[in-house]
Amino acid sequence: DRDFELVLEDDSMDYDIYRLAEPMMPGDSVLFTFALSNKPNEILRNNSPVRNNGTFINNSLFPSIGYPESIELSSREARERYELPPKQRMAPPTDSTARMDNYISSDADWIEF
């Protein structure tokens, strides 16, 4: 429900970056809508990210908000090939910010019951 612009469109990685025309302020909210369709794919067959009966949809199909560190090159050899610095294997135990993310995704939070 806000104006935005396309900043980067990378078809090879199926990765786009958009920028809001006006930055969000603390306490702001935004309505974010998207459409998803499941087309039969002979390559995936039994490995489809969407189960035939629709009971499970892999969250990698959904847009993510923020920078997804999980898509970075992680192997030492690949990072050396592209002259990237070594990737930290895990955050130190003292990193309280890293402990706020769950192990599945950094764009979700732990739930306390």
N, CA, C and O atoms as a DFTB+ gen file, in Angstrom:
452 C
 N C O
     1  1       0.806      -1.196       0.000
     2  2       0.000       0.000       0.000
     3  2       0.852       1.265       0.000
     4  3       0.358       2.341       0.336
     5  1       2.131       1.149      -0.373
     6  2       3.038       2.304      -0.460
     7  2       3.757       2.277      -1.798
     8  3       3.877       1.229      -2.433
     9  1       4.235       3.444      -2.217
    10  2       5.015       3.506      -3.452
    11  2       6.391       2.889      -3.219
    12  3       6.953       2.988      -2.128
    13  1       6.920       2.255      -4.254
    14  2       8.229       1.620      -4.160
    15  2       8.876       1.633      -5.533
    16  3       8.220       1.896      -6.541
    17  1      10.186       1.344      -5.561
    18  2      10.900       1.248      -6.833
    19  2      11.741      -0.019      -6.849
    20  3      12.231      -0.469      -5.814
    21  1      11.899      -0.585      -8.038
    22  2      12.750      -1.749      -8.227
    23  2      14.196      -1.271      -8.282
    24  3      14.546      -0.444      -9.124
    25  1      15.032      -1.787      -7.391
    26  2      16.434      -1.382      -7.316
    27  2      17.330      -2.375      -8.040
    28  3      18.288      -1.979      -8.704
    29  1      17.022      -3.671      -7.917
    30  2      17.828      -4.719      -8.543
    31  2      16.905      -5.835      -9.007
    32  3      16.014      -6.263      -8.273
    33  1      17.124      -6.301     -10.230
    34  2      16.368      -7.437     -10.759
    35  2      17.372      -8.444     -11.309
    36  3      17.990      -8.208     -12.347
    37  1      17.532      -9.561     -10.615
    38  2      18.484     -10.597     -11.005
    39  2      17.707     -11.849     -11.396
    40  3      17.355     -12.660     -10.539
    41  1      17.439     -12.004     -12.694
    42  2      16.654     -13.141     -13.175
    43  2      17.375     -14.470     -12.978
    44  3      16.727     -15.495     -12.765
    45  1      18.704     -14.469     -13.047
    46  2      19.441     -15.726     -12.909
    47  2      19.292     -16.307     -11.503
    48  3      19.317     -17.526     -11.332
    49  1      19.139     -15.454     -10.507
    50  2      18.969     -15.909      -9.125
    51  2      17.531     -15.780      -8.649
    52  3      17.211     -16.123      -7.510
    53  1      16.655     -15.278      -9.535
    54  2      15.257     -15.037      -9.166
    55  2      15.201     -14.204      -7.891
    56  3      14.536     -14.562      -6.919
    57  1      15.918     -13.082      -7.923
    58  2      16.110     -12.246      -6.738
    59  2      15.926     -10.792      -7.127
    60  3      16.630     -10.289      -8.003
    61  1      14.998     -10.119      -6.492
    62  2      14.747      -8.700      -6.749
    63  2      14.870      -7.926      -5.449
    64  3      14.590      -8.454      -4.372
    65  1      15.292      -6.671      -5.555
    66  2      15.341      -5.773      -4.403
    67  2      14.485      -4.558      -4.721
    68  3      14.611      -3.951      -5.784
    69  1      13.616      -4.217      -3.784
    70  2      12.754      -3.045      -3.919
    71  2      13.050      -2.080      -2.777
    72  3      13.441      -2.494      -1.686
    73  1      12.861      -0.797      -3.039
    74  2      13.039       0.230      -2.010
    75  2      11.736       1.012      -1.885
    76  3      11.160       1.441      -2.884
    77  1      11.281       1.190      -0.652
    78  2      10.105       2.015      -0.421
    79  2      10.437       3.465      -0.740
    80  3      11.542       3.925      -0.453
    81  1       9.490       4.192      -1.332
    82  2       9.706       5.605      -1.658
    83  2       9.921       6.418      -0.382
    84  3      10.736       7.341      -0.360
    85  1       9.203       6.079       0.659
    86  2       9.354       6.738       1.963
    87  2       9.776       5.690       2.985
    88  3       9.118       4.658       3.112
    89  1      10.868       5.937       3.719
    90  2      11.296       4.953       4.723
    91  2      10.211       4.736       5.781
    92  3       9.450       5.646       6.110
    93  1      10.163       3.535       6.293
    94  2       9.227       3.251       7.384
    95  2       9.808       3.779       8.685
    96  3      11.018       3.721       8.907
    97  1       8.957       4.281       9.519
    98  2       9.363       4.793      10.822
    99  2       8.967       3.775      11.891
   100  3       8.095       2.938      11.656
   101  1       9.602       3.842      13.064
   102  2       9.218       2.917      14.139
   103  2       7.711       2.985      14.393
   104  3       7.135       4.066      14.507
   105  1       7.096       1.825      14.476
   106  2       5.659       1.750      14.710
   107  2       4.826       1.738      13.444
   108  3       3.631       1.451      13.499
   109  1       5.441       2.049      12.280
   110  2       4.713       2.011      11.009
   111  2       4.356       0.575      10.644
   112  3       4.944      -0.378      11.157
   113  1       3.404       0.443       9.766
   114  2       3.080      -0.867       9.204
   115  2       2.852      -0.691       7.714
   116  3       2.626       0.418       7.230
   117  1       2.913      -1.792       7.001
   118  2       2.708      -1.757       5.561
   119  2       1.953      -3.024       5.156
   120  3       2.203      -4.103       5.694
   121  1       1.045      -2.884       4.219
   122  2       0.323      -4.036       3.692
   123  2       1.150      -4.614       2.554
   124  3       1.469      -3.914       1.593
   125  1       1.493      -5.884       2.663
   126  2       2.367      -6.543       1.701
   127  2       1.600      -7.711       1.097
   128  3       1.282      -8.671       1.799
   129  1       1.299      -7.642      -0.190
   130  2       0.566      -8.729      -0.838
   131  2       1.404      -9.316      -1.968
   132  3       2.189      -8.615      -2.606
   133  1       1.227     -10.599      -2.201
   134  2       1.918     -11.264      -3.296
   135  2       1.080     -12.460      -3.725
   136  3       0.211     -12.919      -2.984
   137  1       1.343     -12.950      -4.907
   138  2       0.622     -14.113      -5.430
   139  2       1.614     -15.241      -5.684
   140  3       2.761     -14.996      -6.057
   141  1       1.176     -16.452      -5.484
   142  2       2.006     -17.633      -5.665
   143  2       1.195     -18.670      -6.430
   144  3       0.036     -18.925      -6.102
   145  1       1.803     -19.264      -7.446
   146  2       1.106     -20.327      -8.168
   147  2       2.024     -21.534      -8.273
   148  3       3.246     -21.397      -8.326
   149  1       1.435     -22.691      -8.303
   150  2       2.189     -23.936      -8.395
   151  2       1.949     -24.539      -9.770
   152  3       0.850     -25.006     -10.069
   153  1       2.972     -24.527     -10.593
   154  2       2.873     -25.114     -11.926
   155  2       3.624     -26.441     -11.925
   156  3       4.727     -26.521     -11.384
   157  1       3.052     -27.472     -12.515
   158  2       3.754     -28.760     -12.570
   159  2       5.145     -28.597     -13.194
   160  3       5.323     -27.878     -14.177
   161  1       6.105     -29.273     -12.606
   162  2       7.480     -29.155     -13.055
   163  2       8.084     -30.554     -13.137
   164  3       8.213     -31.229     -12.115
   165  1       8.449     -30.990     -14.316
   166  2       8.996     -32.334     -14.505
   167  2      10.347     -32.512     -13.819
   168  3      10.707     -33.630     -13.450
   169  1      11.085     -31.443     -13.645
   170  2      12.407     -31.557     -13.023
   171  2      12.270     -31.882     -11.539
   172  3      12.991     -32.735     -11.021
   173  1      11.351     -31.211     -10.856
   174  2      11.218     -31.398      -9.410
   175  2      10.507     -32.695      -9.040
   176  3      10.899     -33.370      -8.088
   177  1       9.490     -33.037      -9.768
   178  2       8.662     -34.222      -9.502
   179  2       8.370     -34.391      -8.019
   180  3       7.594     -33.621      -7.453
   181  1       8.980     -35.388      -7.380
   182  2       8.684     -35.676      -5.973
   183  2       9.352     -34.711      -5.002
   184  3       9.097     -34.783      -3.800
   185  1      10.187     -33.825      -5.486
   186  2      10.870     -32.878      -4.614
   187  2      10.242     -31.493      -4.666
   188  3      10.900     -30.507      -4.332
   189  1       9.015     -31.402      -5.068
   190  2       8.341     -30.110      -5.173
   191  2       8.287     -29.433      -3.806
   192  3       8.042     -30.096      -2.798
   193  1       8.512     -28.120      -3.762
   194  2       8.397     -27.401      -2.489
   195  2       6.949     -27.252      -2.032
   196  3       6.695     -26.766      -0.930
   197  1       6.004     -27.663      -2.864
   198  2       4.583     -27.647      -2.499
   199  2       4.072     -29.086      -2.565
   200  3       4.180     -29.730      -3.609
   201  1       3.520     -29.594      -1.468
   202  2       2.979     -30.950      -1.445
   203  2       1.723     -31.020      -2.304
   204  3       0.982     -30.043      -2.413
   205  1       1.488     -32.176      -2.911
   206  2       0.343     -32.347      -3.816
   207  2      -0.978     -31.927      -3.198
   208  3      -1.815     -31.322      -3.869
   209  1      -1.172     -32.243      -1.927
   210  2      -2.449     -31.918      -1.295
   211  2      -2.443     -30.527      -0.647
   212  3      -3.418     -30.138      -0.003
   213  1      -1.353     -29.786      -0.816
   214  2      -1.285     -28.422      -0.301
   215  2      -1.068     -28.311       1.192
   216  3      -1.210     -27.224       1.753
   217  1      -0.723     -29.426       1.861
   218  2      -0.564     -29.375       3.315
   219  2       0.753     -28.757       3.751
   220  3       0.894     -28.365       4.909
   221  1       1.708     -28.662       2.858
   222  2       2.989     -28.056       3.221
   223  2       3.501     -27.228       2.062
   224  3       3.551     -27.693       0.923
   225  1       3.875     -26.009       2.360
   226  2       4.493     -25.134       1.368
   227  2       5.796     -24.641       1.968
   228  3       5.792     -24.010       3.025
   229  1       6.899     -24.917       1.314
   230  2       8.207     -24.488       1.792
   231  2       8.268     -22.967       1.816
   232  3       7.929     -22.318       0.827
   233  1       8.697     -22.395       2.937
   234  2       8.705     -20.935       3.062
   235  2       9.717     -20.253       2.141
   236  3       9.708     -19.027       2.029
   237  1      10.580     -21.012       1.487
   238  2      11.514     -20.390       0.540
   239  2      10.788     -19.846      -0.684
   240  3      11.363     -19.078      -1.456
   241  1       9.528     -20.239      -0.867
   242  2       8.740     -19.728      -1.987
   243  2       8.198     -18.329      -1.723
   244  3       7.813     -17.628      -2.658
   245  1       8.165     -17.919      -0.468
   246  2       7.592     -16.629      -0.117
   247  2       8.650     -15.532      -0.160
   248  3       9.831     -15.802       0.060
   249  1       8.242     -14.311      -0.437
   250  2       9.196     -13.196      -0.374
   251  2       9.728     -13.047       1.050
   252  3       9.028     -13.353       2.016
   253  1      10.940     -12.588       1.172
   254  2      11.485     -12.340       2.507
   255  2      11.740     -10.849       2.668
   256  3      12.005     -10.136       1.700
   257  1      11.658     -10.408       3.881
   258  2      11.881      -9.006       4.210
   259  2      13.285      -8.902       4.794
   260  3      13.650      -9.674       5.681
   261  1      14.060      -7.962       4.307
   262  2      15.405      -7.794       4.823
   263  2      16.415      -8.593       4.016
   264  3      16.097      -9.149       2.964
   265  1      17.620      -8.639       4.523
   266  2      18.711      -9.321       3.833
   267  2      18.776     -10.782       4.257
   268  3      18.992     -11.059       5.437
   269  1      18.596     -11.723       3.338
   270  2      18.650     -13.145       3.701
   271  2      20.084     -13.687       3.647
   272  3      20.564     -14.085       2.586
   273  1      20.746     -13.697       4.776
   274  2      22.126     -14.181       4.842
   275  2      22.236     -15.632       4.381
   276  3      23.305     -16.071       3.956
   277  1      21.154     -16.363       4.462
   278  2      21.173     -17.784       4.098
   279  2      21.466     -18.024       2.622
   280  3      21.812     -19.145       2.251
   281  1      21.341     -17.008       1.764
   282  2      21.615     -17.218       0.343
   283  2      23.071     -16.917      -0.019
   284  3      23.467     -17.087      -1.173
   285  1      23.866     -16.473       0.947
   286  2      25.275     -16.196       0.672
   287  2      26.032     -17.488       0.376
   288  3      25.653     -18.564       0.837
   289  1      27.101     -17.363      -0.396
   290  2      27.997     -18.503      -0.598
   291  2      28.553     -18.908       0.760
   292  3      28.999     -18.053       1.525
   293  1      28.533     -20.188       1.065
   294  2      29.006     -20.613       2.379
   295  2      30.261     -21.476       2.327
   296  3      30.994     -21.541       3.314
   297  1      30.527     -22.135       1.215
   298  2      31.710     -23.002       1.176
   299  2      32.983     -22.158       1.103
   300  3      33.034     -21.125       0.436
   301  1      33.996     -22.631       1.807
   302  2      35.276     -21.914       1.851
   303  2      35.848     -21.750       0.451
   304  3      36.358     -20.685       0.104
   305  1      35.761     -22.822      -0.365
   306  2      36.327     -22.787      -1.715
   307  2      35.623     -21.750      -2.593
   308  3      36.284     -20.988      -3.299
   309  1      34.315     -21.717      -2.556
   310  2      33.564     -20.758      -3.377
   311  2      33.855     -19.329      -2.941
   312  3      33.985     -18.440      -3.782
   313  1      33.959     -19.101      -1.644
   314  2      34.233     -17.742      -1.160
   315  2      35.646     -17.304      -1.574
   316  3      35.860     -16.141      -1.918
   317  1      36.600     -18.229      -1.540
   318  2      37.960     -17.905      -1.988
   319  2      37.974     -17.597      -3.483
   320  3      38.652     -16.666      -3.917
   321  1      37.232     -18.372      -4.271
   322  2      37.176     -18.173      -5.719
   323  2      36.699     -16.761      -6.061
   324  3      37.188     -16.156      -7.015
   325  1      35.760     -16.242      -5.297
   326  2      35.225     -14.902      -5.556
   327  2      35.857     -13.835      -4.663
   328  3      35.358     -12.715      -4.558
   329  1      36.974     -14.214      -4.019
   330  2      37.740     -13.301      -3.173
   331  2      36.883     -12.668      -2.079
   332  3      36.978     -11.473      -1.799
   333  1      36.054     -13.498      -1.477
   334  2      35.222     -13.061      -0.362
   335  2      35.879     -13.485       0.945
   336  3      36.573     -14.501       0.980
   337  1      35.676     -12.735       2.009
   338  2      36.260     -13.138       3.293
   339  2      35.599     -14.412       3.807
   340  3      34.475     -14.726       3.416
   341  1      36.283     -15.150       4.679
   342  2      35.682     -16.365       5.243
   343  2      34.365     -16.026       5.940
   344  3      34.207     -14.950       6.518
   345  1      33.434     -16.963       5.873
   346  2      32.126     -16.759       6.508
   347  2      32.175     -17.316       7.924
   348  3      32.645     -18.430       8.154
   349  1      31.686     -16.525       8.860
   350  2      31.635     -16.965      10.250
   351  2      30.681     -18.151      10.350
   352  3      29.536     -18.069       9.905
   353  1      31.150     -19.250      10.931
   354  2      30.341     -20.467      11.000
   355  2      29.102     -20.281      11.861
   356  3      28.012     -20.721      11.492
   357  1      29.263     -19.641      12.987
   358  2      28.119     -19.343      13.847
   359  2      28.458     -18.137      14.717
   360  3      29.626     -17.829      14.954
   361  1      27.435     -17.482      15.175
   362  2      27.637     -16.312      16.029
   363  2      28.179     -16.760      17.383
   364  3      27.870     -17.858      17.847
   365  1      28.989     -15.909      18.017
   366  2      29.479     -16.274      19.348
   367  2      28.315     -16.356      20.348
   368  3      27.303     -15.677      20.170
   369  1      28.449     -17.171      21.385
   370  2      27.370     -17.317      22.371
   371  2      26.977     -16.000      23.040
   372  3      25.870     -15.874      23.563
   373  1      27.875     -15.029      23.022
   374  2      27.586     -13.736      23.654
   375  2      26.777     -12.801      22.760
   376  3      26.373     -11.727      23.205
   377  1      26.534     -13.187      21.515
   378  2      25.795     -12.337      20.571
   379  2      24.296     -12.449      20.843
   380  3      23.632     -13.358      20.345
   381  1      23.772     -11.518      21.637
   382  2      22.358     -11.587      22.027
   383  2      21.425     -11.342      20.843
   384  3      20.300     -11.841      20.846
   385  1      21.856     -10.597      19.843
   386  2      21.021     -10.360      18.662
   387  2      20.826     -11.654      17.884
   388  3      19.714     -11.947      17.444
   389  1      21.887     -12.430      17.709
   390  2      21.791     -13.694      16.975
   391  2      20.889     -14.684      17.700
   392  3      20.220     -15.495      17.059
   393  1      20.865     -14.628      19.023
   394  2      20.021     -15.552      19.787
   395  2      18.537     -15.246      19.635
   396  3      17.700     -16.071      20.001
   397  1      18.194     -14.077      19.103
   398  2      16.789     -13.722      18.908
   399  2      16.200     -14.430      17.686
   400  3      14.979     -14.535      17.568
   401  1      17.047     -14.915      16.780
   402  2      16.579     -15.624      15.585
   403  2      16.469     -17.111      15.881
   404  3      17.275     -17.670      16.624
   405  1      15.458     -17.748      15.289
   406  2      15.383     -19.196      15.471
   407  2      16.231     -19.885      14.408
   408  3      16.711     -19.236      13.478
   409  1      16.415     -21.176      14.536
   410  2      17.320     -21.912      13.642
   411  2      16.760     -22.121      12.243
   412  3      17.511     -22.468      11.331
   413  1      15.470     -21.920      12.051
   414  2      14.865     -22.148      10.746
   415  2      14.968     -20.919       9.863
   416  3      15.246     -21.028       8.669
   417  1      14.747     -19.753      10.443
   418  2      14.694     -18.543       9.636
   419  2      14.977     -17.324      10.498
   420  3      14.583     -17.276      11.663
   421  1      15.657     -16.340       9.927
   422  2      15.916     -15.115      10.682
   423  2      14.772     -14.122      10.556
   424  3      14.809     -13.065      11.187
   425  1      13.752     -14.436       9.754
   426  2      12.622     -13.507       9.639
   427  2      11.406     -14.007      10.414
   428  3      10.268     -13.668      10.089
   429  1      11.659     -14.815      11.441
   430  2      10.597     -15.271      12.336
   431  2      11.143     -15.233      13.762
   432  3      12.356     -15.193      13.966
   433  1      10.273     -15.245      14.711
   434  2      10.687     -15.145      16.109
   435  2      10.286     -16.392      16.887
   436  3       9.412     -17.156      16.477
   437  1      10.952     -16.571      18.019
   438  2      10.565     -17.627      18.941
   439  2       9.233     -17.243      19.571
   440  3       8.956     -16.060      19.765
   441  1       8.419     -18.222      19.888
   442  2       7.135     -17.975      20.544
   443  2       7.210     -18.532      21.958
   444  3       7.591     -19.685      22.161
   445  1       6.846     -17.710      22.926
   446  2       6.803     -18.174      24.307
   447  2       5.367     -18.520      24.662
   448  3       4.461     -17.714      24.450
   449  1       5.150     -19.729      25.208
   450  2       3.802     -20.158      25.584
   451  2       3.592     -19.966      27.065
   452  3       2.516     -20.269      27.580
